[in-house]
Amino acid sequence: MKNKMKLKDALTMFLQTRRFDSLSKSTRVNYESCLASICRMSPYGKNLGDMYVDRINIGICTEMYDTWEAETSTANANQRARVFSVLMNYLINQEILDRNPMARVNKRSSEPRSVIWTHDQVLSFLDTAFTKFAWRNIGLIIMMCYEWGQRPVDIRHLTWDDVDLDNEIVTITQSKRGAEVILPIPPNLVAMLKQQAEDWDFQNYVVPHQRASDEAYRPLTVHQMSTLLNEVKAVAKLPDELRAGDLRKTAIVQMIEGEVDQLAIMNVTGHKSVASLNPYNKFNLKTATSALERRQRE
């Protein structure tokens, strides 16, 4: 029946086409990885891969775009939107869809982004966030992103099944690559999560939002998270440019500056190759300075 196809099935069909096979190897790898990551997304608490393609509307696509931008960069959001549009346009050609909803999302111009948080800025944010119950969830999201070097999307969707407070470890399945990382929970975060569990472990999500329409518990949306983030930054008098998505980069840069072994960093970040860490080295003035100072001169 027309339109009654789930996104994950549409992706499987697209990957078997001659059009996909005609692409270069690197492009095929990029498309497949990107589209598989999109299928793992859960805008508004609904798994995108299990959603019928005709139900994917402008609102959902806008939430997807805003998520990509908030948690990585505008350039990444634009690239992912382009790849998703390739799939949507293929479905239009197959007469499965009538229109591409991603094409109607307002895209923004991208500029190179090199913002990272300082440790003092993180502490200032947390000190402010934990003064009000209404800000506690955004405080926990920021704290977990910073402590574990993970993307906000994966922290927003963290469930109590992922958290082992007895053994003080957390298991995070990353939405971008599907990598699974197992990380220790530091003592300061254990205490916070135990308090959070006392208040919220009757439902699935570690940092939940109760949806007004049906009172169901869902992860915070990107818009809700951004609103809370901006409220706390304003009170803490922190720069407007700071984003939750910058905390993963901040943690990686700090590990590199601390001369942590690259393979050890990959165990935290979930990267598949050492080369994936190269973009973070451009922020690493401290290590560059140390290397120059230790240079042997004849």
Secondary structure, 3 states (H helix, E strand, C coil): CCCCCEHHHHHHHHHCCHHHHCCCHHHHHHHHHHHHHHHCCCHHHCCCCCCEHHHCCHHHHHHHHHHHHHHCCHHHHHHHHHHHHHHHHHHHHCCCCCCCHHHHCCCCCCCCCCCCCCHHHHHHHHHHHCCCHHHHHHHHHHHHHHHHCCCHHHHHCCEHHHEECCCCEEEEECCCCCCEEEEECCHHHHHHHHHHHHHHCCCCECCEEECCCCCCEEECCHHHHHHHHHHHHHHHCCCCCCCCCHHHHHHHHHHHHCCCCHHHHHHHHCCCCHHHHHHHHCCCHHHHHHHHHCCCCC
